[in-house]
Amino acid sequence: MFNTTTANSGTELVYYDSVNLGIAVDSRKGLMVPVVRNAQTKGVDEIAAAVDDLAGRCVPAA
């Protein structure tokens, strides 16, 4: 199962309604992880545009 975690010492699965998608970006300041919030409400094109925008805001690696 995706977007779950375990509870009660691993005997139950807890399901989450929202998906926050983090991407790793190498920058001069080190590894940064910008997040696309509520990705479950976006289409692939919207997610790609958001990732491109967020990664572009990070300071590029040398």
N, C-alpha and C positions, 0 to 999 in steps of 0.2 A: 504494500500500500504506500502511496505517496502522500506527502503533506500530513503525516501523522507523527505522533510520539507515543511512548508507552507511559503508563501510569500504574500505580499500585504494584510496584516491584515487577513490572513487565507483564502483568496479567491482563491489562486492558489497553486498547488503542484509543487515543484521543485524536479525532479528526479536526482539521482546521479548515475554515471556509475561505480564508484569504491566502493568496500566494504572493510572497515578496521575493523577487528574483535578484540575487546578488551576483555580480560579475567581478572577477579579479582583473585589475588594471595595473600594469607596471608603470611606475612614475619615478621622477627624481626624488620624491619624498618617500619612496618605498611602495610597497604593495597597498593599493587602495581598493575598496570594495563598494562601489556605488550600488544602490538598490533601486530596482523598478518596483514600486509599490502597487499592490492590487493587480498583479499581472493577469489574474484569471478573468479580468474584465476587458482585456485588450486582445486584439488580433495580432497575428505574427508580424505584420507590417508595423503596427504601433509599438510593439515590443522592440523590434529592430531599430526603429527611430529613437526610442527612449534610450536604448543601450548606446547607440552611436552618440547621442547628445551627452549622456553622462560620462562616457569614456573620453569624449572630447574636452570636457571640463577639467579632467585630471591633468596635472602637469606631466607632459611626456617624458619618458626616460631618455637619458642622454644617448 
